[in-house]
Amino acid sequence: MAIALADLLDEKQVILRLRSRKPVNAIREIVQLLAHTGNIDKPEAFLEQVLARERAHPSVVENGVVFPHARTDLVGQIVLGIGRSHAGIPFGQNGRRARLIFLIGVPQQLVNDYLICVGTLARLVKDDATRSILLQAETPREFLDALTVESL
């Protein structure tokens, strides 16, 4: 992978207490955070691309984790925003609740890097102990440390 997972993780891109209770609003909340941190220049256009992809191919919730994303020319590099909901947010057609949302924006030309990135994240959050740490982390740093330590 041209970019390491640790290079994508930033405390400023983590929301430990999502206010939203609906998928669209949760994704919007994370997109706004990415725009605020300077990772997305056109947040409304990016949001629409993520939502269009969700309408066409809803993200599947596995172990309370979901990976909504968009392959887009609106980002120059892979961007990752993370949101956590203690109550969970119903995603997809089956309405399973996601407590951890990893929103990913990927340039069209970096699809292979995206697949490696999401594969690494999926492997990490599949582990019950890691997922438990992520769900209980009190600070963004604790949250990210759990991902970076486990990915080494």
C-alpha positions in Angstrom: 0.0 0.0 0.0 1.4 3.4 -1.0 0.0 4.9 2.2 0.0 3.3 5.6 -3.1 3.2 7.7 -1.4 5.3 10.4 -0.9 8.1 7.8 -4.7 8.3 7.3 -5.5 8.5 11.0 -5.8 11.9 12.7 -7.4 12.8 16.0 -9.1 15.8 14.4 -11.0 13.4 12.1 -12.7 11.3 14.8 -16.1 12.0 16.4 -16.6 9.9 19.5 -20.1 11.0 20.1 -22.1 11.4 16.9 -25.3 13.4 17.5 -27.1 12.0 14.5 -29.5 9.1 14.7 -30.0 8.6 10.9 -27.4 7.3 8.5 -27.6 10.4 6.1 -27.1 12.8 9.0 -24.3 10.7 10.5 -22.5 10.7 7.2 -23.1 14.4 6.9 -21.6 15.0 10.3 -18.4 13.2 9.4 -18.2 14.9 6.0 -18.5 18.3 7.8 -15.7 17.3 10.1 -13.5 16.3 7.1 -14.3 19.7 5.4 -13.5 21.5 8.6 -10.1 19.8 8.8 -9.3 20.7 5.2 -9.5 17.2 3.8 -12.5 17.9 1.5 -12.9 21.1 -0.5 -16.5 20.5 -1.7 -18.3 18.8 1.2 -21.8 19.0 -0.3 -20.6 17.4 -3.6 -18.7 14.7 -1.7 -21.7 14.0 0.6 -23.9 13.6 -2.5 -21.5 11.1 -4.0 -21.3 9.1 -0.8 -25.1 9.1 -0.5 -25.5 8.1 -4.2 -23.3 5.2 -3.6 -25.2 4.3 -0.4 -28.5 4.4 -2.4 -27.1 2.2 -5.2 -25.2 -0.2 -2.9 -26.0 0.2 0.8 -23.1 -0.4 3.1 -23.3 -3.7 5.1 -23.1 -3.5 8.9 -20.8 -6.2 10.2 -20.1 -6.4 14.0 -21.6 -3.0 14.4 -19.2 -1.5 11.9 -19.9 0.1 8.5 -17.6 1.6 5.8 -19.6 4.1 3.6 -17.3 5.5 0.9 -17.1 7.3 -2.4 -14.6 6.9 -5.2 -14.3 10.4 -6.4 -12.1 13.1 -8.0 -13.1 15.4 -5.2 -10.2 14.2 -3.1 -6.5 14.1 -4.0 -5.6 11.3 -1.6 -7.5 8.8 0.5 -9.3 10.5 3.4 -10.8 8.8 6.4 -13.3 10.2 8.9 -14.5 8.2 11.8 -17.7 8.5 13.9 -18.9 6.5 16.9 -22.4 6.2 18.1 -23.1 4.6 21.5 -26.8 3.8 20.6 -25.9 2.7 17.1 -27.4 4.0 13.8 -29.5 1.8 11.6 -27.8 1.3 8.2 -28.8 -0.5 5.0 -31.9 -2.4 4.1 -31.8 -4.7 7.1 -31.5 -1.7 9.6 -28.6 -3.3 11.5 -27.1 -0.8 13.9 -23.6 0.6 13.3 -21.7 1.9 16.3 -18.5 2.6 14.3 -18.6 4.4 11.0 -15.5 4.7 8.9 -16.2 7.1 6.1 -13.7 6.9 3.3 -13.1 9.1 0.3 -10.8 7.7 -2.4 -9.5 9.1 -5.6 -10.4 7.0 -8.7 -6.7 6.2 -9.4 -6.1 4.8 -5.8 -8.7 2.0 -5.8 -6.1 -0.7 -5.0 -4.9 1.4 -2.0 -8.5 1.8 -0.9 -9.1 -2.0 -1.0 -6.0 -2.6 1.1 -7.0 0.2 3.5 -10.6 -1.0 4.0 -9.3 -4.6 4.3 -6.9 -3.6 7.0 -9.6 -1.7 8.9 -12.1 -4.6 8.5 -9.6 -7.1 9.9 -8.8 -4.8 12.9 -12.4 -4.2 13.8 -13.4 -7.8 13.3 -11.3 -8.6 16.5 -13.6 -8.4 19.5 -10.9 -7.0 21.8 -10.0 -4.2 19.4 -13.6 -3.4 18.8 -14.2 -3.2 22.5 -11.3 -0.8 23.0 -12.7 1.4 20.1 -16.1 1.4 21.6 -14.8 2.4 25.1 -12.0 4.8 24.1 -12.5 8.1 25.9 -10.3 10.2 23.6 -9.6 10.2 19.9 -6.0 9.4 20.7 -7.0 6.3 22.6 -9.2 5.3 19.7 -6.5 5.7 17.1 -3.9 4.1 19.3 -6.0 0.9 19.3 -6.0 0.9 15.5 -2.3 1.7 15.0 -1.0 -0.7 17.6 -3.1 -3.5 16.2 -2.1 -2.8 12.6 1.7 -3.1 13.2 
